[in-house]
Amino acid sequence: MVYRIEVAGAHRHTFANPHGLVFQIGCFSEATGCRGTGPASDDFTWFSGYEWQVGVCARCGIHLGWRFISHRTSFFGLIVDRLRDTSLHPSQQP
């Protein structure tokens, strides 16, 4: 199943946080293995009308992106260079 979605007219976005760190994220309606953690905040949100939580790997806890939550819906904004394609069998991975 494909969970790629467009938010604000695009699947991929590039943003900088208040500390100047730049992230390229992809938007997904679901992110198996990623969970939102901590309190939701609307401080410095990249998507108007959404609060965010830090998104971490449910297994190892590494930061994968953010979960964005509105009163109607939610989605994940995942850091593109931290994603792996698990659709390939491990023996087929480069």
Secondary structure, 3 states (H helix, E strand, C coil): CCCECCECCECEEEEECCCCCEEEEEEECCCCCEEEEEEEECCCCCCCCCEEEEEEECCCCCEEEEEEECCCCEEEEEEHHHCCCCCCCHHHCC
